[in-house]
């Protein structure tokens, strides 16, 4: 069993829709929870990070963490074609190592 | 400011050969980490170097090695290449050994795409 599970998709939604991306994890030792966006042929870039359970909002993006269920989510409101990318959840182990999910490939259709 | 740079961009090698990938971190960053991203998968941690010393190692065979130079740039070496080593190799730099968000954020380079035939 992988430490971090993420539905690889692909996920295709119309422009303006609300997108929900999810990951589950098995290791209770994970601390920081991150969401990265990776465009084709580029390296991942950090979108959001959170430490505790609850919600964190940044513009059109909301990250949600439920440590009791070992479940994290990323919501994208008013999705735009420029949001089309692969979204990777990641967790920090031992303060030095990122453990990534498989990534969800998202396409926003105009 | 320049971001993390990696060279070469693409590389094609034959099974059994050896390869060296290079990474230059963001100016002032002392930590460099290497990740392997196989097509359709998330990145997997290979190594972390901080202040020229290995600080972390992932579950990769001894064919993989790395080093960090006094200017904090880094090289990843892979010996006896296998078909399964074909992947995007990502380098990430951060200002401190501990990584997280905010001041502890890790910045990724564009990667080197290695194809082994």
Backbone of each chain as ProteinMPNN parsed JSONL, in Angstrom:
{"seq_chain_A": "XXXXXXXXXXXXXXXXXXXXXXXXXXXXXXXXXXXXXXXXXXXXXXXXXXXXXXXXXXXXXXXXXXXXXXXXXXXXXXXXXXXXXXXXXXXXXXXXXXXXXXXXXXXXXX", "coords_chain_A": {"N_chain_A": [[0.849, -1.197, 0.0], [0.555, 2.173, -0.9], [1.968, 5.07, 0.683], [0.741, 7.488, 0.256], [-2.231, 8.078, -1.36], [-3.704, 8.908, -4.41], [-6.165, 9.789, -6.689], [-5.603, 9.265, -10.032], [-7.022, 10.338, -12.115], [-7.832, 10.829, -15.596], [-9.277, 14.109, -15.01], [-11.869, 16.031, -16.195], [-13.405, 19.092, -16.624], [-15.916, 21.692, -17.106], [-15.177, 25.145, -17.822], [-15.298, 27.402, -15.111], [-16.425, 25.69, -13.305], [-16.518, 24.089, -10.035], [-13.765, 22.491, -8.7], [-12.743, 19.487, -7.193], [-10.147, 17.954, -5.559], [-8.488, 15.133, -4.226], [-6.718, 13.393, -1.586], [-5.593, 10.542, 0.212], [-3.903, 9.339, 3.116], [-1.58, 7.227, 4.905], [0.307, 7.355, 6.914], [0.656, 8.434, 10.081], [2.6, 10.103, 10.984], [3.086, 12.104, 9.226], [3.401, 15.583, 8.662], [3.404, 18.574, 7.6], [1.199, 19.45, 4.953], [0.892, 19.566, 1.547], [0.068, 21.102, -1.589], [0.907, 20.787, -4.922], [1.303, 22.174, -8.175], [1.752, 21.076, -11.436], [2.762, 21.885, -14.529], [2.83, 20.723, -17.935], [5.937, 19.351, -18.81], [7.318, 20.824, -16.951], [8.714, 21.655, -13.699], [7.294, 20.817, -10.463], [5.299, 23.286, -8.757], [4.764, 24.99, -5.732], [1.545, 25.308, -4.46], [-0.159, 25.526, -2.197], [0.148, 25.183, 1.359], [-0.341, 23.511, 4.45], [-0.524, 23.035, 7.981], [-2.11, 22.167, 10.089], [-5.238, 20.525, 10.949], [-8.206, 21.499, 9.224], [-9.361, 24.333, 7.302], [-7.781, 26.211, 4.69], [-7.52, 29.129, 2.905], [-6.794, 30.592, -0.272], [-7.214, 32.902, -2.42], [-8.76, 31.635, -5.23], [-8.392, 29.099, -4.391], [-8.779, 26.475, -2.015], [-7.53, 24.683, 0.648], [-7.979, 21.722, 2.432], [-7.724, 19.876, 5.397], [-8.07, 16.863, 7.088], [-7.065, 15.388, 9.708], [-7.909, 13.335, 11.362], [-9.223, 11.587, 9.726], [-7.286, 11.139, 7.924], [-7.121, 12.525, 5.446], [-6.969, 14.69, 2.724], [-7.853, 17.644, 0.887], [-8.179, 19.626, -2.084], [-9.746, 22.447, -3.257], [-10.875, 24.101, -6.123], [-12.195, 27.048, -7.097], [-14.326, 28.64, -9.541], [-13.039, 27.685, -11.911], [-10.419, 27.922, -14.347], [-9.221, 27.757, -17.765], [-6.441, 27.981, -17.629], [-5.848, 26.673, -15.341], [-5.507, 24.095, -15.98], [-3.622, 21.306, -15.521], [-1.336, 19.027, -13.875], [-2.075, 18.013, -10.641], [-0.52, 17.624, -7.614], [-0.561, 16.064, -4.514], [1.287, 16.329, -1.486], [3.31, 15.31, 1.265], [5.157, 15.982, 4.205], [7.858, 14.216, 5.49], [9.755, 13.646, 8.258], [10.791, 16.188, 8.128], [12.413, 16.654, 5.975], [11.893, 15.338, 3.664], [9.791, 15.007, 0.912], [6.794, 13.317, 0.352], [5.023, 12.235, -2.282], [1.755, 12.113, -3.81], [0.237, 10.306, -6.553], [-0.611, 12.115, -8.409], [-3.081, 14.099, -10.035], [-4.441, 14.492, -13.142], [-5.722, 17.316, -14.539], [-8.109, 18.867, -16.615], [-9.44, 21.842, -17.8], [-12.135, 22.802, -19.568], [-12.799, 25.231, -22.048]], "CA_chain_A": [[0.0, 0.0, 0.0], [1.312, 3.414, -0.95], [1.752, 5.951, 1.84], [-0.174, 8.548, -0.171], [-3.039, 7.628, -2.482], [-4.355, 10.01, -5.113], [-6.815, 9.353, -7.912], [-4.853, 9.884, -11.131], [-7.904, 10.913, -13.127], [-7.894, 12.281, -15.741], [-10.482, 14.81, -14.634], [-12.164, 17.065, -17.178], [-14.583, 19.855, -16.193], [-16.09, 22.924, -17.879], [-14.71, 26.386, -17.219], [-16.197, 27.965, -14.111], [-16.853, 24.656, -12.349], [-15.728, 23.875, -8.821], [-13.0, 21.248, -8.806], [-12.353, 18.887, -5.915], [-9.068, 16.987, -5.688], [-8.385, 14.508, -2.906], [-5.677, 12.414, -1.282], [-5.61, 9.899, 1.517], [-2.562, 8.931, 3.512], [-1.616, 6.183, 5.935], [1.325, 7.59, 7.925], [0.246, 9.466, 11.038], [3.743, 10.982, 11.281], [3.14, 13.223, 8.287], [3.126, 16.865, 9.306], [2.9, 19.533, 6.63], [0.448, 18.917, 3.815], [1.133, 20.51, 0.466], [-0.454, 20.866, -2.941], [1.755, 21.305, -5.982], [0.77, 22.183, -9.535], [2.819, 20.788, -12.392], [2.42, 21.999, -15.94], [3.553, 19.787, -18.778], [7.354, 19.61, -19.043], [7.834, 21.759, -15.945], [8.791, 21.122, -12.356], [6.157, 21.177, -9.6], [5.356, 24.552, -8.014], [3.931, 24.914, -4.54], [0.319, 26.104, -4.467], [-0.609, 25.792, -0.827], [0.599, 24.247, 2.367], [-1.005, 23.686, 5.732], [0.038, 22.188, 9.025], [-3.102, 21.607, 10.999], [-6.542, 20.201, 10.395], [-9.037, 22.668, 8.98], [-9.341, 24.91, 5.961], [-6.924, 27.356, 4.401], [-7.977, 29.693, 1.638], [-5.897, 31.526, -0.958], [-7.855, 33.257, -3.682], [-9.74, 30.653, -5.692], [-7.979, 27.781, -3.896], [-8.975, 26.146, -0.615], [-6.964, 23.4, 1.062], [-8.675, 21.188, 3.592], [-7.034, 18.736, 5.993], [-8.761, 16.154, 8.165], [-6.066, 14.438, 10.205], [-8.553, 12.169, 11.979], [-9.551, 10.67, 8.636], [-6.104, 11.057, 7.048], [-7.733, 12.885, 4.165], [-6.791, 16.101, 2.394], [-8.544, 18.053, -0.334], [-7.937, 20.937, -2.684], [-10.881, 22.908, -4.034], [-10.609, 25.226, -7.021], [-13.446, 27.708, -7.489], [-14.29, 29.41, -10.786], [-11.879, 27.124, -12.605], [-10.018, 28.563, -15.593], [-8.388, 26.883, -18.611], [-5.048, 28.044, -17.187], [-5.686, 25.751, -14.207], [-5.257, 22.757, -16.516], [-2.288, 20.874, -15.093], [-1.374, 17.902, -12.95], [-2.038, 18.47, -9.253], [0.125, 16.634, -6.761], [-0.531, 16.285, -3.084], [2.568, 15.906, -0.922], [3.398, 15.413, 2.709], [6.541, 16.024, 4.646], [8.263, 13.187, 6.435], [11.06, 13.891, 8.843], [11.187, 17.581, 7.869], [13.397, 16.746, 4.895], [11.531, 14.527, 2.513], [8.422, 15.099, 0.44], [6.193, 12.098, -0.17], [3.998, 12.706, -3.204], [0.758, 11.251, -4.413], [0.467, 9.991, -7.96], [-0.953, 13.262, -9.239], [-4.34, 14.069, -10.784], [-4.369, 15.314, -14.344], [-6.948, 18.11, -14.628], [-8.316, 19.692, -17.809], [-10.585, 22.76, -17.734], [-12.554, 23.044, -20.957], [-13.421, 26.568, -22.245]], "C_chain_A": [[0.882, 1.244, 0.0], [0.98, 4.27, 0.263], [0.756, 7.054, 1.509], [-0.91, 8.066, -1.414], [-3.768, 8.822, -3.092], [-4.929, 9.475, -6.414], [-6.14, 10.039, -9.093], [-5.711, 10.559, -12.185], [-7.752, 10.17, -14.447], [-9.272, 12.843, -15.385], [-10.681, 15.968, -15.602], [-13.451, 17.769, -16.777], [-14.707, 21.114, -17.043], [-15.566, 24.135, -17.108], [-15.76, 26.935, -16.26], [-16.659, 26.962, -13.07], [-15.983, 24.676, -11.102], [-15.066, 22.503, -8.939], [-12.618, 20.77, -7.411], [-11.302, 17.81, -6.183], [-8.759, 16.44, -4.3], [-7.193, 13.56, -2.805], [-5.959, 11.798, 0.075], [-4.184, 9.469, 1.842], [-2.658, 7.968, 4.689], [-0.677, 6.479, 7.11], [0.928, 8.749, 8.846], [1.363, 10.463, 11.341], [3.843, 12.151, 10.308], [2.706, 14.507, 8.98], [2.544, 17.839, 8.286], [2.238, 18.828, 5.451], [0.471, 19.974, 2.718], [0.354, 20.117, -0.794], [0.466, 21.555, -3.935], [0.988, 21.247, -7.305], [1.948, 21.968, -10.468], [2.275, 20.89, -13.807], [3.305, 21.048, -16.736], [4.995, 20.257, -19.005], [7.932, 20.67, -18.106], [7.971, 21.033, -14.621], [7.577, 21.523, -11.539], [6.38, 22.545, -8.938], [4.349, 24.482, -6.869], [2.74, 25.862, -4.654], [-0.064, 26.516, -3.055], [0.006, 24.777, 0.114], [-0.163, 24.54, 3.653], [-0.45, 22.686, 6.719], [-1.046, 21.48, 9.821], [-4.378, 21.223, 10.258], [-7.342, 21.49, 10.215], [-8.883, 23.138, 7.556], [-8.362, 26.061, 5.869], [-7.258, 27.849, 3.009], [-6.94, 30.647, 1.065], [-6.503, 31.817, -2.328], [-8.909, 32.227, -4.055], [-9.465, 29.251, -5.142], [-8.253, 27.641, -2.399], [-8.397, 24.77, -0.351], [-7.641, 22.984, 2.353], [-7.936, 19.958, 4.088], [-7.888, 18.167, 7.104], [-7.814, 15.073, 8.656], [-6.708, 13.202, 10.794], [-8.903, 11.121, 10.934], [-8.384, 10.433, 7.698], [-6.52, 11.352, 5.603], [-7.48, 14.359, 3.926], [-7.441, 16.389, 1.057], [-8.048, 19.41, -0.794], [-9.158, 21.272, -3.524], [-10.449, 24.104, -4.872], [-11.956, 25.79, -7.441], [-13.236, 28.462, -8.805], [-13.089, 28.968, -11.634], [-11.684, 27.763, -13.988], [-9.207, 27.581, -16.446], [-6.922, 26.875, -18.196], [-4.776, 27.169, -15.96], [-5.414, 24.319, -14.681], [-3.803, 22.369, -16.267], [-2.451, 19.567, -14.329], [-1.202, 18.437, -11.539], [-1.536, 17.332, -8.375], [-0.063, 17.01, -5.299], [0.81, 15.757, -2.57], [2.554, 16.128, 0.576], [4.846, 15.329, 3.114], [6.791, 14.968, 5.711], [9.642, 13.531, 6.955], [11.63, 15.259, 8.537], [12.16, 17.724, 6.716], [12.925, 16.129, 3.594], [10.066, 14.727, 2.186], [7.976, 13.74, -0.081], [4.986, 12.525, -0.992], [2.952, 11.641, -3.488], [1.06, 11.08, -5.894], [0.224, 11.182, -8.862], [-2.271, 13.037, -9.953], [-4.212, 15.021, -11.956], [-5.716, 15.991, -14.56], [-6.962, 18.907, -15.916], [-9.571, 20.526, -17.601], [-10.936, 23.147, -19.165], [-13.246, 24.394, -21.095], [-14.878, 26.44, -22.7]], "O_chain_A": [[1.822, 1.359, 0.785], [-0.125, 4.213, 0.802], [0.012, 7.504, 2.38], [-0.285, 7.689, -2.406], [-4.367, 9.633, -2.386], [-4.238, 8.778, -7.157], [-6.107, 11.268, -9.153], [-5.197, 11.27, -13.049], [-7.554, 8.955, -14.421], [-10.285, 12.147, -15.451], [-9.781, 16.783, -15.806], [-14.482, 17.119, -16.607], [-13.725, 21.561, -17.636], [-15.527, 24.127, -15.878], [-16.954, 26.932, -16.557], [-17.231, 27.351, -12.051], [-14.87, 25.203, -11.104], [-15.716, 21.5, -9.235], [-12.219, 21.563, -6.558], [-11.543, 16.871, -6.942], [-8.764, 17.181, -3.317], [-6.728, 13.005, -3.8], [-6.496, 12.45, 0.97], [-3.366, 9.263, 0.946], [-3.678, 7.901, 5.376], [-0.848, 5.912, 8.19], [0.876, 9.902, 8.419], [1.111, 11.537, 11.886], [4.606, 13.088, 10.543], [1.769, 14.515, 9.779], [1.326, 17.919, 8.127], [2.666, 17.758, 5.019], [0.113, 21.13, 2.944], [0.036, 18.948, -1.013], [0.765, 22.743, -3.811], [0.139, 20.38, -7.513], [3.001, 22.589, -10.319], [1.44, 20.09, -14.229], [4.37, 20.627, -16.283], [5.235, 21.415, -19.348], [8.918, 21.329, -18.435], [7.426, 19.945, -14.432], [6.894, 22.485, -11.891], [7.508, 22.908, -8.604], [3.236, 23.98, -7.025], [2.9, 27.055, -4.909], [-0.266, 27.695, -2.763], [0.339, 23.659, -0.28], [-0.574, 25.672, 3.906], [0.035, 21.62, 6.338], [-0.896, 20.312, 10.181], [-4.562, 21.561, 9.088], [-7.169, 22.45, 10.966], [-8.342, 22.429, 6.707], [-8.14, 26.791, 6.835], [-7.276, 27.076, 2.051], [-6.294, 31.403, 1.791], [-6.314, 31.055, -3.275], [-9.84, 31.976, -3.29], [-10.229, 28.321, -5.403], [-7.997, 28.557, -1.619], [-8.729, 23.805, -1.039], [-7.847, 23.798, 3.254], [-7.562, 19.093, 3.296], [-8.375, 18.903, 7.962], [-7.762, 13.978, 8.096], [-6.123, 12.12, 10.738], [-8.885, 9.922, 11.211], [-8.477, 9.619, 6.779], [-6.306, 10.557, 4.688], [-7.736, 15.19, 4.797], [-7.568, 15.51, 0.206], [-7.566, 20.224, -0.006], [-9.561, 20.497, -4.391], [-9.75, 24.998, -4.395], [-12.762, 25.098, -8.064], [-12.121, 28.865, -9.136], [-12.245, 29.778, -12.015], [-12.642, 28.092, -14.687], [-8.574, 26.673, -15.907], [-6.231, 25.875, -18.388], [-3.624, 26.951, -15.587], [-5.126, 23.438, -13.871], [-2.878, 23.026, -16.744], [-3.563, 19.066, -14.16], [-0.292, 19.221, -11.271], [-2.069, 16.223, -8.4], [0.236, 18.133, -4.894], [1.392, 14.845, -3.158], [1.875, 17.02, 1.084], [5.66, 14.687, 2.449], [6.05, 14.843, 6.686], [10.586, 13.689, 6.181], [12.835, 15.471, 8.673], [12.687, 18.814, 6.494], [13.505, 16.377, 2.537], [9.202, 14.631, 3.058], [8.684, 13.093, -0.852], [4.039, 13.106, -0.462], [3.219, 10.442, -3.418], [2.021, 11.644, -6.416], [0.783, 11.26, -9.956], [-2.557, 11.935, -10.42], [-3.915, 16.204, -11.787], [-6.733, 15.321, -14.742], [-5.973, 19.544, -16.279], [-10.632, 19.997, -17.269], [-10.129, 23.745, -19.877], [-14.181, 24.685, -20.348], [-15.549, 27.45, -22.912]]}, "seq_chain_B": "XXXXXXXXXXXXXXXXXXXXXXXXXXXXXXXXXXXXXXXXXXXXXXXXXXXXXXXXXXXXXXXXXXXXXXXXXXXXXXXXXXXXXXXXXXXXXXXXXXXXXXXXXXXXXXXXXXXXX", "coords_chain_B": {"N_chain_B": [[15.424, 37.112, -10.231], [17.284, 34.131, -10.776], [15.866, 30.92, -11.097], [15.896, 27.502, -9.969], [18.209, 25.706, -11.815], [18.74, 23.168, -14.259], [20.74, 20.761, -15.922], [21.58, 18.325, -18.442], [18.72, 19.269, -20.524], [17.372, 17.254, -21.855], [18.141, 13.791, -22.309], [19.513, 10.95, -23.809], [20.287, 7.659, -23.241], [22.016, 4.48, -23.326], [21.235, 1.207, -22.149], [23.143, 0.102, -19.371], [25.005, 2.123, -19.513], [26.458, 5.09, -17.992], [25.339, 8.039, -16.282], [25.394, 11.565, -15.713], [23.798, 14.09, -14.005], [23.077, 17.544, -13.61], [22.69, 20.261, -11.292], [21.858, 23.541, -10.368], [21.31, 25.424, -7.577], [18.944, 27.876, -6.297], [20.305, 31.097, -5.712], [21.927, 31.421, -2.641], [20.612, 29.338, -1.465], [21.136, 26.42, 0.4], [20.466, 23.807, 0.495], [19.935, 20.936, -1.423], [17.803, 18.78, -3.115], [17.061, 15.674, -4.68], [14.772, 14.176, -6.943], [12.978, 11.498, -8.461], [10.816, 11.204, -11.167], [8.726, 9.129, -12.584], [6.927, 8.598, -15.605], [3.579, 9.515, -15.337], [3.472, 9.182, -12.632], [3.925, 10.383, -9.222], [6.64, 12.477, -7.998], [9.54, 10.838, -6.616], [11.509, 10.706, -3.745], [15.032, 10.916, -3.781], [17.643, 11.806, -2.838], [18.852, 14.067, -0.269], [20.943, 16.835, 0.068], [22.777, 18.895, 2.211], [24.67, 21.625, 3.026], [26.847, 20.37, 1.806], [26.811, 17.776, 2.7], [25.358, 14.5, 2.79], [22.065, 14.241, 3.75], [19.769, 12.863, 3.696], [18.29, 9.906, 2.34], [16.565, 8.188, -0.136], [14.655, 5.237, -1.07], [16.463, 3.896, -3.058], [18.651, 2.092, -5.289], [22.225, 1.398, -4.876], [23.352, 2.207, -7.199], [22.71, 4.732, -7.678], [24.013, 7.863, -6.941], [25.208, 10.878, -5.41], [26.481, 14.234, -5.115], [27.458, 17.277, -3.502], [28.69, 20.452, -4.195], [31.152, 22.991, -3.135], [29.977, 25.42, -3.924], [27.364, 24.874, -3.659], [26.013, 23.737, -5.778], [24.958, 20.717, -7.431], [25.432, 17.265, -8.308], [23.926, 14.42, -9.764], [24.516, 11.061, -10.085], [24.073, 8.18, -12.025], [24.698, 4.853, -12.325], [25.26, 1.984, -14.506], [22.847, 1.905, -16.146], [19.36, 1.163, -16.295], [16.392, 0.18, -18.119], [14.219, 0.95, -16.627], [15.068, 3.22, -15.358], [14.404, 5.356, -16.837], [13.036, 8.484, -16.779], [11.799, 11.621, -15.426], [14.077, 13.662, -13.906], [14.18, 15.499, -11.095], [15.376, 18.407, -9.517], [15.503, 20.085, -6.45], [15.684, 23.05, -4.54], [16.287, 24.56, -1.352], [16.351, 26.984, 1.313], [17.037, 26.052, 3.793], [17.805, 23.077, 5.758], [15.613, 21.791, 6.863], [12.395, 21.32, 5.523], [9.376, 22.84, 4.423], [6.538, 24.835, 4.203], [6.309, 28.299, 3.206], [8.995, 30.109, 4.515], [10.512, 27.874, 4.423], [10.236, 26.692, 2.044], [10.531, 24.457, -0.713], [11.957, 24.742, -3.867], [11.422, 23.749, -7.149], [13.321, 22.676, -9.983], [13.165, 22.598, -13.641], [13.691, 20.034, -14.438], [15.429, 17.108, -15.716], [15.011, 15.165, -18.473], [15.403, 11.845, -18.794], [16.028, 9.261, -20.991], [16.282, 5.869, -21.36], [17.487, 3.483, -23.513]], "CA_chain_B": [[16.338, 36.091, -9.706], [17.203, 32.861, -11.475], [15.36, 29.803, -10.318], [16.731, 26.307, -10.0], [18.522, 25.316, -13.187], [19.206, 21.804, -14.412], [21.262, 20.426, -17.255], [20.937, 18.836, -19.648], [17.248, 19.226, -20.517], [17.027, 15.9, -22.278], [19.306, 12.913, -22.415], [19.203, 9.575, -24.206], [21.404, 6.766, -22.936], [21.805, 3.058, -23.564], [21.343, 0.356, -20.954], [24.499, -0.182, -18.94], [25.821, 3.325, -19.467], [26.414, 5.917, -16.792], [24.877, 9.391, -16.595], [25.549, 12.59, -14.68], [22.853, 15.194, -14.134], [23.575, 18.677, -12.849], [21.692, 21.16, -10.717], [22.316, 24.755, -9.684], [20.209, 25.898, -6.743], [18.725, 29.315, -6.192], [21.381, 31.741, -4.976], [21.682, 31.498, -1.205], [20.046, 28.076, -0.969], [22.197, 25.474, 0.744], [19.935, 22.442, 0.444], [19.519, 20.42, -2.733], [17.204, 17.443, -3.081], [16.823, 15.047, -5.986], [13.582, 13.338, -7.027], [12.743, 10.814, -9.732], [9.4, 11.167, -11.512], [8.387, 8.257, -13.698], [5.74, 9.083, -16.313], [2.297, 9.155, -14.758], [3.612, 9.016, -11.185], [4.451, 11.527, -8.499], [8.084, 12.407, -7.742], [10.015, 10.022, -5.493], [12.71, 11.26, -3.138], [16.247, 10.121, -3.936], [18.657, 12.293, -1.901], [18.966, 15.464, 0.121], [22.254, 17.322, 0.499], [22.769, 20.193, 2.876], [26.045, 21.978, 3.397], [27.762, 19.412, 1.182], [26.715, 16.44, 3.295], [24.108, 13.787, 2.558], [21.193, 14.347, 4.938], [18.652, 11.953, 3.559], [18.385, 9.024, 1.175], [15.351, 7.423, -0.387], [14.79, 3.809, -1.329], [17.047, 3.694, -4.374], [19.853, 1.248, -5.206], [23.522, 2.07, -4.776], [23.734, 2.732, -8.516], [22.433, 6.167, -7.603], [24.865, 8.59, -6.0], [25.158, 12.326, -5.626], [27.379, 15.024, -4.311], [27.196, 18.712, -3.522], [29.956, 21.169, -4.283], [31.228, 24.162, -2.241], [29.06, 26.488, -4.343], [26.041, 24.283, -3.392], [25.483, 22.999, -6.919], [24.932, 19.282, -7.133], [25.39, 16.296, -9.401], [23.355, 13.104, -9.523], [25.105, 10.055, -10.958], [23.413, 6.886, -12.071], [25.531, 3.871, -13.026], [24.635, 0.749, -15.0], [21.467, 2.307, -16.401], [18.321, 0.203, -16.647], [15.254, 0.796, -18.806], [13.349, 1.522, -15.601], [15.589, 4.504, -14.888], [13.838, 6.404, -17.693], [12.182, 9.307, -15.922], [12.161, 13.031, -15.265], [14.825, 13.829, -12.671], [13.941, 16.844, -10.591], [16.212, 18.939, -8.453], [14.795, 21.113, -5.685], [16.553, 23.708, -3.566], [15.64, 25.284, -0.265], [17.374, 27.705, 2.074], [17.393, 25.35, 5.023], [17.715, 21.624, 5.677], [14.217, 21.459, 7.123], [11.529, 21.84, 4.467], [7.951, 22.97, 4.713], [6.097, 25.933, 3.365], [6.812, 29.605, 3.61], [10.449, 30.285, 4.466], [11.147, 26.569, 4.276], [9.733, 26.107, 0.802], [11.419, 23.827, -1.676], [11.68, 25.179, -5.226], [11.838, 22.731, -8.102], [13.764, 23.018, -11.311], [12.331, 22.039, -14.703], [13.972, 18.62, -14.59], [16.147, 16.508, -16.847], [14.295, 13.969, -18.936], [16.341, 10.789, -19.169], [15.465, 8.1, -21.692], [17.237, 4.772, -21.47], [17.034, 2.562, -24.568]], "C_chain_B": [[16.158, 34.792, -10.475], [16.664, 31.812, -10.531], [16.358, 28.671, -10.324], [16.97, 25.931, -11.462], [19.089, 23.902, -13.201], [19.729, 21.598, -15.824], [21.686, 18.971, -17.278], [19.413, 18.774, -19.513], [16.766, 17.829, -20.845], [18.302, 15.092, -22.465], [18.826, 11.537, -22.846], [20.45, 8.745, -23.991], [20.998, 5.332, -23.24], [21.95, 2.301, -22.252], [22.803, 0.05, -20.639], [25.411, 1.025, -18.855], [25.652, 4.048, -18.139], [25.995, 7.332, -17.193], [25.118, 10.314, -15.404], [24.622, 13.754, -14.981], [23.306, 16.306, -13.192], [22.469, 19.629, -12.432], [22.379, 22.356, -10.079], [21.155, 25.316, -8.886], [20.033, 27.41, -6.851], [19.844, 29.907, -5.328], [21.018, 31.875, -3.503], [21.083, 30.233, -0.607], [21.159, 27.067, -0.753], [21.75, 24.019, 0.669], [19.515, 22.1, -0.975], [18.978, 19.012, -2.546], [16.98, 16.965, -4.506], [15.604, 14.135, -5.885], [13.54, 12.697, -8.414], [11.239, 10.783, -9.986], [9.205, 10.333, -12.771], [7.079, 8.748, -14.302], [4.457, 8.578, -15.663], [2.327, 8.944, -13.254], [4.057, 10.327, -10.537], [5.95, 11.377, -8.289], [8.403, 11.542, -6.533], [11.367, 10.547, -5.035], [13.9, 10.32, -3.325], [17.272, 10.503, -2.867], [18.327, 13.713, -1.456], [20.398, 15.735, 0.548], [22.092, 18.707, 1.099], [24.169, 20.471, 3.364], [27.034, 20.876, 3.009], [27.745, 18.015, 1.801], [25.365, 15.804, 2.967], [23.303, 13.781, 3.857], [20.008, 13.404, 4.868], [18.792, 11.143, 2.287], [17.077, 8.262, 1.066], [15.668, 5.976, -0.705], [15.226, 3.559, -2.772], [18.326, 2.881, -4.242], [21.14, 2.078, -5.198], [24.035, 2.572, -6.118], [23.525, 4.253, -8.573], [23.353, 6.791, -6.553], [24.793, 10.073, -6.339], [26.253, 12.988, -4.807], [26.998, 16.497, -4.449], [28.543, 19.427, -3.42], [29.963, 22.394, -3.353], [30.304, 25.309, -2.64], [27.593, 26.034, -4.255], [25.383, 23.676, -4.625], [25.639, 21.507, -6.646], [24.949, 18.472, -8.414], [24.74, 15.012, -8.903], [23.962, 12.158, -10.548], [24.299, 8.76, -10.879], [24.277, 5.963, -12.921], [24.683, 2.716, -13.533], [23.149, 0.959, -15.273], [20.585, 1.136, -16.825], [17.194, 0.935, -17.373], [14.349, 1.526, -17.813], [13.848, 2.833, -15.014], [15.089, 5.656, -15.751], [12.815, 7.2, -16.891], [12.588, 10.767, -16.058], [12.866, 13.154, -13.918], [14.759, 15.29, -12.253], [14.91, 17.185, -9.479], [15.403, 20.029, -7.754], [15.764, 21.745, -4.694], [15.721, 24.428, -2.519], [16.719, 25.936, 0.583], [17.872, 26.963, 3.312], [17.265, 23.849, 4.831], [16.267, 21.169, 5.882], [13.365, 22.075, 6.027], [10.093, 21.876, 4.937], [7.441, 24.025, 3.745], [6.724, 27.215, 3.815], [8.318, 29.704, 3.449], [11.174, 28.976, 4.197], [10.782, 25.899, 2.957], [10.851, 25.548, -0.056], [10.996, 24.273, -3.066], [12.256, 24.162, -6.21], [12.342, 23.343, -9.397], [12.884, 22.34, -12.348], [12.591, 20.558, -14.963], [14.845, 18.284, -15.784], [15.409, 15.244, -17.22], [15.301, 12.977, -19.463], [15.586, 9.645, -19.821], [16.563, 7.067, -21.823], [16.696, 3.768, -22.493], [17.842, 1.262, -24.54]], "O_chain_B": [[15.037, 34.393, -10.79], [16.957, 31.809, -9.335], [17.53, 28.863, -10.648], [16.027, 25.85, -12.249], [19.812, 23.492, -12.293], [19.228, 22.18, -16.787], [22.106, 18.431, -16.255], [18.889, 18.287, -18.512], [15.869, 17.293, -20.195], [19.376, 15.627, -22.737], [17.847, 11.018, -22.311], [21.528, 9.074, -24.487], [19.819, 5.012, -23.389], [22.695, 2.709, -21.362], [23.598, -0.226, -21.537], [26.459, 0.977, -18.212], [24.834, 3.681, -17.295], [26.266, 7.771, -18.311], [25.053, 9.896, -14.248], [24.655, 14.329, -16.069], [23.846, 16.046, -12.117], [21.458, 19.782, -13.117], [23.356, 22.208, -9.344], [20.118, 25.652, -9.459], [20.865, 28.115, -7.42], [20.273, 29.301, -4.347], [19.947, 32.373, -3.156], [21.051, 30.073, 0.613], [22.019, 26.881, -1.614], [22.57, 23.107, 0.769], [18.829, 22.876, -1.64], [19.604, 18.165, -1.908], [16.74, 17.76, -5.415], [15.418, 13.422, -4.898], [14.003, 13.272, -9.399], [10.471, 10.377, -9.113], [9.486, 10.784, -13.882], [6.217, 9.259, -13.587], [4.273, 7.377, -15.466], [1.316, 8.568, -12.661], [4.504, 11.253, -11.214], [6.48, 10.271, -8.39], [7.652, 11.507, -5.558], [12.257, 10.8, -5.848], [13.814, 9.118, -3.074], [17.719, 9.659, -2.09], [17.631, 14.459, -2.146], [20.992, 14.96, 1.298], [21.378, 19.563, 0.576], [24.779, 19.642, 4.039], [27.924, 20.509, 3.776], [28.574, 17.172, 1.46], [24.351, 16.497, 2.88], [23.79, 13.374, 4.912], [19.325, 13.175, 5.866], [19.334, 11.614, 1.288], [16.553, 7.755, 2.058], [16.819, 5.547, -0.618], [14.449, 3.073, -3.595], [19.012, 2.956, -3.223], [21.137, 3.278, -5.472], [25.038, 3.284, -6.174], [24.098, 4.947, -9.413], [23.453, 6.305, -5.426], [24.365, 10.457, -7.427], [26.861, 12.377, -3.928], [26.309, 16.896, -5.388], [29.414, 19.034, -2.644], [28.916, 22.793, -2.843], [29.89, 26.092, -1.784], [26.695, 26.732, -4.724], [24.28, 23.141, -4.517], [26.365, 21.099, -5.739], [24.53, 18.944, -9.471], [24.971, 14.576, -7.776], [23.923, 12.429, -11.748], [23.903, 8.316, -9.801], [24.554, 6.249, -14.085], [23.563, 2.488, -13.076], [22.3, 0.275, -14.701], [20.99, 0.258, -17.587], [17.057, 2.153, -17.258], [13.79, 2.58, -18.119], [13.132, 3.487, -14.256], [15.331, 6.819, -15.425], [11.841, 6.642, -16.385], [13.577, 11.102, -16.709], [12.298, 12.783, -12.891], [15.219, 16.185, -12.962], [15.219, 16.36, -8.619], [14.701, 20.803, -8.405], [16.572, 21.048, -4.079], [14.593, 24.847, -2.778], [17.869, 25.497, 0.578], [18.971, 27.21, 3.808], [16.68, 23.396, 3.847], [15.767, 20.291, 5.18], [13.584, 23.224, 5.64], [9.658, 21.05, 5.739], [7.876, 24.086, 2.596], [7.575, 27.225, 4.704], [8.857, 29.418, 2.38], [12.334, 28.982, 3.786], [10.99, 24.699, 2.775], [11.956, 26.088, -0.114], [9.818, 24.197, -3.413], [13.419, 23.769, -6.114], [11.859, 24.382, -9.847], [11.967, 21.596, -11.999], [11.798, 19.899, -15.635], [14.98, 19.065, -16.726], [15.204, 14.361, -16.388], [15.975, 13.233, -20.46], [14.619, 9.127, -19.262], [17.644, 7.355, -22.336], [15.581, 3.267, -22.35], [17.603, 0.369, -25.353]]}, "name": "protein", "num_of_chains": 2, "seq": "XXXXXXXXXXXXXXXXXXXXXXXXXXXXXXXXXXXXXXXXXXXXXXXXXXXXXXXXXXXXXXXXXXXXXXXXXXXXXXXXXXXXXXXXXXXXXXXXXXXXXXXXXXXXXXXXXXXXXXXXXXXXXXXXXXXXXXXXXXXXXXXXXXXXXXXXXXXXXXXXXXXXXXXXXXXXXXXXXXXXXXXXXXXXXXXXXXXXXXXXXXXXXXXXXXXXXXXXXXXXXXXXXXX"}
